[in-house]
Amino acid sequence: AAGAGAAALPSRLQNRRLVDIMDEFRTRLGEQVNLFSAQAAQVEAWDRKLIEQRDRALTLHESTARLKRGAASLNAELELVLQRRDELHAAARRLSPLAPQAAGGLSFCRQDELHAA
């Protein structure tokens, strides 16, 4: 009954001094801490890259949205200019038959023809 109460040590710890066992555990723990630290540093670097890329993507998205709004605004202005041009052309066509009557027989010349005379 006395032998059953004692805990059985794993074979690698049997017949070893406590100091030696503690040194081995300390060494293994140090290796694991170093490995963990290296992995944590790598994860941190990846995390920084992801954040940088996210920021770049957000900036690009905002710039693209701003450019799209600008393009839509320019298109709207262009449509307005084209509409006004069409209105002017229509008005000019309606007025062109009246031009000789309104001039009373005067002939109009271009600005460059005036300077030549």
PyMOL CGO cylinders between C-alpha atoms (Angstrom):
from pymol import cmd
from pymol.cgo import CYLINDER

trace = [
    CYLINDER, 0.00, 0.00, 0.00, 2.95, 2.30, 0.64, 0.3, 1, 1, 1, 1, 1, 1,
    CYLINDER, 2.95, 2.30, 0.64, 4.25, 1.90, -2.96, 0.3, 1, 1, 1, 1, 1, 1,
    CYLINDER, 4.25, 1.90, -2.96, 0.83, 2.65, -4.43, 0.3, 1, 1, 1, 1, 1, 1,
    CYLINDER, 0.83, 2.65, -4.43, 0.74, 6.13, -2.84, 0.3, 1, 1, 1, 1, 1, 1,
    CYLINDER, 0.74, 6.13, -2.84, 3.97, 7.32, -4.48, 0.3, 1, 1, 1, 1, 1, 1,
    CYLINDER, 3.97, 7.32, -4.48, 3.61, 8.98, -7.89, 0.3, 1, 1, 1, 1, 1, 1,
    CYLINDER, 3.61, 8.98, -7.89, 5.44, 7.26, -10.70, 0.3, 1, 1, 1, 1, 1, 1,
    CYLINDER, 5.44, 7.26, -10.70, 7.87, 9.58, -12.52, 0.3, 1, 1, 1, 1, 1, 1,
    CYLINDER, 7.87, 9.58, -12.52, 8.22, 9.46, -16.30, 0.3, 1, 1, 1, 1, 1, 1,
    CYLINDER, 8.22, 9.46, -16.30, 11.32, 7.54, -17.37, 0.3, 1, 1, 1, 1, 1, 1,
    CYLINDER, 11.32, 7.54, -17.37, 13.19, 10.64, -18.57, 0.3, 1, 1, 1, 1, 1, 1,
    CYLINDER, 13.19, 10.64, -18.57, 12.88, 12.24, -15.13, 0.3, 1, 1, 1, 1, 1, 1,
    CYLINDER, 12.88, 12.24, -15.13, 13.80, 9.14, -13.18, 0.3, 1, 1, 1, 1, 1, 1,
    CYLINDER, 13.80, 9.14, -13.18, 17.15, 9.23, -11.39, 0.3, 1, 1, 1, 1, 1, 1,
    CYLINDER, 17.15, 9.23, -11.39, 17.74, 12.91, -12.28, 0.3, 1, 1, 1, 1, 1, 1,
    CYLINDER, 17.74, 12.91, -12.28, 18.32, 15.79, -9.96, 0.3, 1, 1, 1, 1, 1, 1,
    CYLINDER, 18.32, 15.79, -9.96, 15.61, 18.42, -9.55, 0.3, 1, 1, 1, 1, 1, 1,
    CYLINDER, 15.61, 18.42, -9.55, 17.97, 21.16, -10.73, 0.3, 1, 1, 1, 1, 1, 1,
    CYLINDER, 17.97, 21.16, -10.73, 18.65, 19.29, -13.97, 0.3, 1, 1, 1, 1, 1, 1,
    CYLINDER, 18.65, 19.29, -13.97, 14.93, 18.72, -14.56, 0.3, 1, 1, 1, 1, 1, 1,
    CYLINDER, 14.93, 18.72, -14.56, 14.19, 22.42, -13.93, 0.3, 1, 1, 1, 1, 1, 1,
    CYLINDER, 14.19, 22.42, -13.93, 17.01, 23.46, -16.29, 0.3, 1, 1, 1, 1, 1, 1,
    CYLINDER, 17.01, 23.46, -16.29, 15.58, 21.24, -19.04, 0.3, 1, 1, 1, 1, 1, 1,
    CYLINDER, 15.58, 21.24, -19.04, 12.09, 22.63, -18.54, 0.3, 1, 1, 1, 1, 1, 1,
    CYLINDER, 12.09, 22.63, -18.54, 13.45, 26.18, -18.51, 0.3, 1, 1, 1, 1, 1, 1,
    CYLINDER, 13.45, 26.18, -18.51, 15.33, 25.53, -21.76, 0.3, 1, 1, 1, 1, 1, 1,
    CYLINDER, 15.33, 25.53, -21.76, 12.25, 24.06, -23.46, 0.3, 1, 1, 1, 1, 1, 1,
    CYLINDER, 12.25, 24.06, -23.46, 10.07, 26.85, -22.19, 0.3, 1, 1, 1, 1, 1, 1,
    CYLINDER, 10.07, 26.85, -22.19, 12.58, 29.41, -23.50, 0.3, 1, 1, 1, 1, 1, 1,
    CYLINDER, 12.58, 29.41, -23.50, 12.53, 27.75, -26.93, 0.3, 1, 1, 1, 1, 1, 1,
    CYLINDER, 12.53, 27.75, -26.93, 8.73, 27.80, -26.97, 0.3, 1, 1, 1, 1, 1, 1,
    CYLINDER, 8.73, 27.80, -26.97, 8.65, 31.45, -25.85, 0.3, 1, 1, 1, 1, 1, 1,
    CYLINDER, 8.65, 31.45, -25.85, 11.14, 32.36, -28.61, 0.3, 1, 1, 1, 1, 1, 1,
    CYLINDER, 11.14, 32.36, -28.61, 9.08, 30.48, -31.21, 0.3, 1, 1, 1, 1, 1, 1,
    CYLINDER, 9.08, 30.48, -31.21, 5.89, 32.15, -29.98, 0.3, 1, 1, 1, 1, 1, 1,
    CYLINDER, 5.89, 32.15, -29.98, 7.56, 35.57, -30.04, 0.3, 1, 1, 1, 1, 1, 1,
    CYLINDER, 7.56, 35.57, -30.04, 8.77, 35.03, -33.60, 0.3, 1, 1, 1, 1, 1, 1,
    CYLINDER, 8.77, 35.03, -33.60, 5.30, 33.93, -34.70, 0.3, 1, 1, 1, 1, 1, 1,
    CYLINDER, 5.30, 33.93, -34.70, 3.70, 36.89, -32.90, 0.3, 1, 1, 1, 1, 1, 1,
    CYLINDER, 3.70, 36.89, -32.90, 6.09, 39.28, -34.65, 0.3, 1, 1, 1, 1, 1, 1,
    CYLINDER, 6.09, 39.28, -34.65, 5.22, 37.73, -38.01, 0.3, 1, 1, 1, 1, 1, 1,
    CYLINDER, 5.22, 37.73, -38.01, 1.48, 38.00, -37.28, 0.3, 1, 1, 1, 1, 1, 1,
    CYLINDER, 1.48, 38.00, -37.28, 1.97, 41.63, -36.22, 0.3, 1, 1, 1, 1, 1, 1,
    CYLINDER, 1.97, 41.63, -36.22, 3.78, 42.39, -39.50, 0.3, 1, 1, 1, 1, 1, 1,
    CYLINDER, 3.78, 42.39, -39.50, 0.98, 40.77, -41.51, 0.3, 1, 1, 1, 1, 1, 1,
    CYLINDER, 0.98, 40.77, -41.51, -1.57, 42.70, -39.47, 0.3, 1, 1, 1, 1, 1, 1,
    CYLINDER, -1.57, 42.70, -39.47, 0.22, 45.99, -40.23, 0.3, 1, 1, 1, 1, 1, 1,
    CYLINDER, 0.22, 45.99, -40.23, 0.28, 45.13, -43.94, 0.3, 1, 1, 1, 1, 1, 1,
    CYLINDER, 0.28, 45.13, -43.94, -3.41, 44.28, -43.89, 0.3, 1, 1, 1, 1, 1, 1,
    CYLINDER, -3.41, 44.28, -43.89, -4.25, 47.56, -42.19, 0.3, 1, 1, 1, 1, 1, 1,
    CYLINDER, -4.25, 47.56, -42.19, -2.10, 49.49, -44.69, 0.3, 1, 1, 1, 1, 1, 1,
    CYLINDER, -2.10, 49.49, -44.69, -3.76, 47.72, -47.62, 0.3, 1, 1, 1, 1, 1, 1,
    CYLINDER, -3.76, 47.72, -47.62, -7.21, 48.33, -46.12, 0.3, 1, 1, 1, 1, 1, 1,
    CYLINDER, -7.21, 48.33, -46.12, -6.41, 52.03, -45.75, 0.3, 1, 1, 1, 1, 1, 1,
    CYLINDER, -6.41, 52.03, -45.75, -5.19, 52.17, -49.34, 0.3, 1, 1, 1, 1, 1, 1,
    CYLINDER, -5.19, 52.17, -49.34, -8.32, 50.39, -50.56, 0.3, 1, 1, 1, 1, 1, 1,
    CYLINDER, -8.32, 50.39, -50.56, -10.55, 52.79, -48.62, 0.3, 1, 1, 1, 1, 1, 1,
    CYLINDER, -10.55, 52.79, -48.62, -8.69, 55.79, -50.00, 0.3, 1, 1, 1, 1, 1, 1,
    CYLINDER, -8.69, 55.79, -50.00, -8.97, 54.39, -53.52, 0.3, 1, 1, 1, 1, 1, 1,
    CYLINDER, -8.97, 54.39, -53.52, -12.68, 53.70, -53.01, 0.3, 1, 1, 1, 1, 1, 1,
    CYLINDER, -12.68, 53.70, -53.01, -13.26, 57.27, -51.77, 0.3, 1, 1, 1, 1, 1, 1,
    CYLINDER, -13.26, 57.27, -51.77, -11.27, 58.72, -54.68, 0.3, 1, 1, 1, 1, 1, 1,
    CYLINDER, -11.27, 58.72, -54.68, -13.19, 56.59, -57.16, 0.3, 1, 1, 1, 1, 1, 1,
    CYLINDER, -13.19, 56.59, -57.16, -16.51, 57.68, -55.67, 0.3, 1, 1, 1, 1, 1, 1,
    CYLINDER, -16.51, 57.68, -55.67, -15.44, 61.33, -55.80, 0.3, 1, 1, 1, 1, 1, 1,
    CYLINDER, -15.44, 61.33, -55.80, -14.33, 60.95, -59.44, 0.3, 1, 1, 1, 1, 1, 1,
    CYLINDER, -14.33, 60.95, -59.44, -17.62, 59.26, -60.35, 0.3, 1, 1, 1, 1, 1, 1,
    CYLINDER, -17.62, 59.26, -60.35, -19.56, 62.13, -58.76, 0.3, 1, 1, 1, 1, 1, 1,
    CYLINDER, -19.56, 62.13, -58.76, -17.40, 64.62, -60.68, 0.3, 1, 1, 1, 1, 1, 1,
    CYLINDER, -17.40, 64.62, -60.68, -17.93, 62.74, -63.94, 0.3, 1, 1, 1, 1, 1, 1,
    CYLINDER, -17.93, 62.74, -63.94, -21.69, 62.64, -63.35, 0.3, 1, 1, 1, 1, 1, 1,
    CYLINDER, -21.69, 62.64, -63.35, -21.68, 66.37, -62.66, 0.3, 1, 1, 1, 1, 1, 1,
    CYLINDER, -21.68, 66.37, -62.66, -19.68, 67.06, -65.83, 0.3, 1, 1, 1, 1, 1, 1,
    CYLINDER, -19.68, 67.06, -65.83, -22.02, 64.86, -67.86, 0.3, 1, 1, 1, 1, 1, 1,
    CYLINDER, -22.02, 64.86, -67.86, -25.02, 66.77, -66.49, 0.3, 1, 1, 1, 1, 1, 1,
    CYLINDER, -25.02, 66.77, -66.49, -23.39, 70.09, -67.40, 0.3, 1, 1, 1, 1, 1, 1,
    CYLINDER, -23.39, 70.09, -67.40, -22.50, 68.81, -70.85, 0.3, 1, 1, 1, 1, 1, 1,
    CYLINDER, -22.50, 68.81, -70.85, -26.08, 67.68, -71.40, 0.3, 1, 1, 1, 1, 1, 1,
    CYLINDER, -26.08, 67.68, -71.40, -27.27, 71.15, -70.41, 0.3, 1, 1, 1, 1, 1, 1,
    CYLINDER, -27.27, 71.15, -70.41, -24.79, 72.81, -72.79, 0.3, 1, 1, 1, 1, 1, 1,
    CYLINDER, -24.79, 72.81, -72.79, -25.87, 70.50, -75.62, 0.3, 1, 1, 1, 1, 1, 1,
    CYLINDER, -25.87, 70.50, -75.62, -29.52, 71.21, -74.88, 0.3, 1, 1, 1, 1, 1, 1,
    CYLINDER, -29.52, 71.21, -74.88, -28.89, 74.98, -74.95, 0.3, 1, 1, 1, 1, 1, 1,
    CYLINDER, -28.89, 74.98, -74.95, -26.95, 74.61, -78.20, 0.3, 1, 1, 1, 1, 1, 1,
    CYLINDER, -26.95, 74.61, -78.20, -29.83, 72.75, -79.78, 0.3, 1, 1, 1, 1, 1, 1,
    CYLINDER, -29.83, 72.75, -79.78, -32.22, 75.46, -78.57, 0.3, 1, 1, 1, 1, 1, 1,
    CYLINDER, -32.22, 75.46, -78.57, -29.97, 78.17, -80.07, 0.3, 1, 1, 1, 1, 1, 1,
    CYLINDER, -29.97, 78.17, -80.07, -29.75, 76.33, -83.39, 0.3, 1, 1, 1, 1, 1, 1,
    CYLINDER, -29.75, 76.33, -83.39, -33.53, 75.95, -83.48, 0.3, 1, 1, 1, 1, 1, 1,
    CYLINDER, -33.53, 75.95, -83.48, -34.00, 79.66, -82.72, 0.3, 1, 1, 1, 1, 1, 1,
    CYLINDER, -34.00, 79.66, -82.72, -31.43, 80.60, -85.38, 0.3, 1, 1, 1, 1, 1, 1,
    CYLINDER, -31.43, 80.60, -85.38, -33.26, 78.47, -87.96, 0.3, 1, 1, 1, 1, 1, 1,
    CYLINDER, -33.26, 78.47, -87.96, -36.54, 80.17, -87.08, 0.3, 1, 1, 1, 1, 1, 1,
    CYLINDER, -36.54, 80.17, -87.08, -34.93, 83.64, -87.32, 0.3, 1, 1, 1, 1, 1, 1,
    CYLINDER, -34.93, 83.64, -87.32, -32.84, 83.10, -90.46, 0.3, 1, 1, 1, 1, 1, 1,
    CYLINDER, -32.84, 83.10, -90.46, -35.73, 83.73, -92.94, 0.3, 1, 1, 1, 1, 1, 1,
    CYLINDER, -35.73, 83.73, -92.94, -36.43, 87.02, -91.13, 0.3, 1, 1, 1, 1, 1, 1,
    CYLINDER, -36.43, 87.02, -91.13, -32.86, 88.31, -91.28, 0.3, 1, 1, 1, 1, 1, 1,
    CYLINDER, -32.86, 88.31, -91.28, -32.97, 89.87, -94.80, 0.3, 1, 1, 1, 1, 1, 1,
    CYLINDER, -32.97, 89.87, -94.80, -36.22, 91.69, -94.00, 0.3, 1, 1, 1, 1, 1, 1,
    CYLINDER, -36.22, 91.69, -94.00, -34.91, 93.07, -90.70, 0.3, 1, 1, 1, 1, 1, 1,
    CYLINDER, -34.91, 93.07, -90.70, -31.68, 94.28, -92.31, 0.3, 1, 1, 1, 1, 1, 1,
    CYLINDER, -31.68, 94.28, -92.31, -33.59, 96.33, -94.85, 0.3, 1, 1, 1, 1, 1, 1,
    CYLINDER, -33.59, 96.33, -94.85, -31.34, 95.32, -97.66, 0.3, 1, 1, 1, 1, 1, 1,
    CYLINDER, -31.34, 95.32, -97.66, -28.09, 95.82, -95.73, 0.3, 1, 1, 1, 1, 1, 1,
    CYLINDER, -28.09, 95.82, -95.73, -25.54, 93.13, -96.20, 0.3, 1, 1, 1, 1, 1, 1,
    CYLINDER, -25.54, 93.13, -96.20, -23.63, 91.89, -93.28, 0.3, 1, 1, 1, 1, 1, 1,
    CYLINDER, -23.63, 91.89, -93.28, -19.97, 91.02, -93.50, 0.3, 1, 1, 1, 1, 1, 1,
    CYLINDER, -19.97, 91.02, -93.50, -17.63, 89.23, -91.20, 0.3, 1, 1, 1, 1, 1, 1,
    CYLINDER, -17.63, 89.23, -91.20, -15.29, 91.09, -88.87, 0.3, 1, 1, 1, 1, 1, 1,
    CYLINDER, -15.29, 91.09, -88.87, -12.22, 90.09, -90.86, 0.3, 1, 1, 1, 1, 1, 1,
    CYLINDER, -12.22, 90.09, -90.86, -13.77, 91.50, -94.07, 0.3, 1, 1, 1, 1, 1, 1,
    CYLINDER, -13.77, 91.50, -94.07, -14.17, 94.92, -92.40, 0.3, 1, 1, 1, 1, 1, 1,
    CYLINDER, -14.17, 94.92, -92.40, -10.48, 95.12, -91.59, 0.3, 1, 1, 1, 1, 1, 1,
    CYLINDER, -10.48, 95.12, -91.59, -9.52, 94.18, -95.15, 0.3, 1, 1, 1, 1, 1, 1,
    CYLINDER, -9.52, 94.18, -95.15, -11.50, 97.07, -96.65, 0.3, 1, 1, 1, 1, 1, 1,
]
cmd.load_cgo(trace, "trace")
